[in-house]
Amino acid sequence: MALITKEVPSNWNELRRRQLLDVLALVYAAPQPDRRLQLLRVLTGFRLPILTSLPADVLAQLLPLVDFVDSEHHLLTEQLLPTLGVPGRHFTERPTMWHGPRGHLRNVLFGEFIFADTFLVLYCLHHKEKYLDQFLTVLYRPARRDASPDDADWNGDVRQAFNEHQLEARTPRVKHVAALEKLAVLAWYRGCRQQLAQEFPAVFVAAEEDAATAPKKAPDWSRVLRKLSGGAFGTVAQTASQPLRLVLAEMQDAAAEAERLKNLK
């Protein structure tokens, strides 16, 4: 019998696009007793009858290949994420391509993050699809007309500027995006959020205090901003147009300085 060699992904970013969607279908499905075997089928490309016919000791050596799915953060590169093809306003219009943020949320502004994070947390708490669609509508937007890196005002973001007043009109157009593509964005964002929480722990500890005092509600980022900055950054409206990572870094520094002064007393 000929030897068959398979190259198996060892982390989320090595998944091919189709594999990613198939893995997410299993991750978000109801728990199944053969889940690891099903994941091995997706990662190796072998059909289940072949895998189940393997000797028990061989299968035991192969099954750990799938464990990164649960142990790793879902920090996917933006190349794996779908651009969203949303229907036109009228049936006669061609679908519009909506573009998402760049990897690690590096071109996301603070105001945009507040809306996206609020809808994401509400979706995780209540599992209502409207919150997931609102989350996607915040992050995914049509391209700016004739946006080009050659433009003098190029800021690295092809998307139209975020405008919270457009959410109500745009959100229904996301409803028809494939469920697995929505989950791919969800998985990516959660990985990015975990990374931010590791980089700026004081900020996210303050945000998570809302979960203890107000269950089933999303973090109040305006409260976090006031608490950690003491008003130094201005209001949320004044800070909304600043890069997300810059604001988080300044809040983290302010929290560290407040802790230092407290320890001096």
Secondary structure, DSSP 8 states (H G I E B T S, - for coil): ----------SGGGS-HHHHHHHHHHHTS---TTHHHHHHHHHH---HHHHHTS-HHHHHHHGGGGTHHHHS-----GGGS--EEE--SSTTS--EEEE---GGGTT-BHHHHHHHHHHHHHHHHH--HHHHHHHHHHH-EEB-TT--TTSTT--S--B----GGGHHHHGGGGTTS-HHHHHHHHHHHHHHHHHHHHHSHHHHHHHHHHHHHSTTS---HHHHHHHHHTTTT--HHHHTTSBHHHHHHHHHHHHHHHHHHHHH-
